[in-house]
Amino acid sequence: MGLSQVEFAERCGFYQTYLSRVERGLANPTINALEVIAKTLNLTFFELIERVAQMQTDEG
């Protein structure tokens, strides 16, 4: 989306530090948080999960 982590966090209504921890695997987001993230990315919850799973497959 071309947003900084701070800008994306603001759009989600989260603290940037929280999103940073989620991104680094140090925090486990709730389903509600994942829904907010997906909506902000213009994805469905399931599309977000599929993309994350694909990224993990590509890395492994």
C-alpha positions in Angstrom: 0.0 0.0 0.0 3.0 2.2 0.2 2.3 3.2 3.8 4.8 3.4 6.7 4.1 1.2 9.6 3.0 4.3 11.6 0.5 5.3 8.9 -0.8 1.8 8.6 -1.2 1.5 12.4 -3.1 4.8 12.5 -5.5 3.6 9.8 -6.0 0.4 11.8 -6.5 2.3 15.0 -3.5 0.4 16.6 -0.3 1.5 18.2 2.7 1.2 15.9 4.5 -0.7 18.6 1.8 -3.4 18.6 1.9 -3.8 14.9 5.6 -4.1 15.0 5.4 -6.8 17.6 2.8 -8.7 15.5 5.0 -8.4 12.4 8.0 -9.8 14.2 6.0 -12.7 15.8 6.2 -11.3 19.3 2.5 -10.7 19.8 -0.5 -12.8 18.8 -3.3 -10.7 17.3 -6.9 -11.5 18.1 -9.3 -12.5 15.4 -10.8 -9.1 15.7 -7.4 -7.4 15.2 -6.8 -9.6 12.1 -10.2 -8.6 10.7 -9.2 -4.9 11.2 -5.9 -5.5 9.5 -7.5 -7.3 6.6 -10.1 -4.6 6.1 -7.5 -1.9 6.1 -5.7 -3.9 3.4 -8.9 -4.3 1.4 -8.8 -8.0 2.0 -11.2 -10.5 3.6 -10.1 -12.2 6.7 -9.6 -15.4 4.8 -7.6 -13.7 2.0 -5.2 -12.3 4.7 -4.8 -15.8 6.3 -4.1 -17.3 2.8 -1.5 -14.6 2.0 0.3 -15.1 5.4 0.3 -18.9 4.9 1.7 -18.5 1.4 4.5 -16.1 2.6 5.4 -18.7 5.3 5.5 -21.5 2.6 7.7 -19.3 0.4 10.1 -18.6 3.2 10.4 -22.2 4.2 
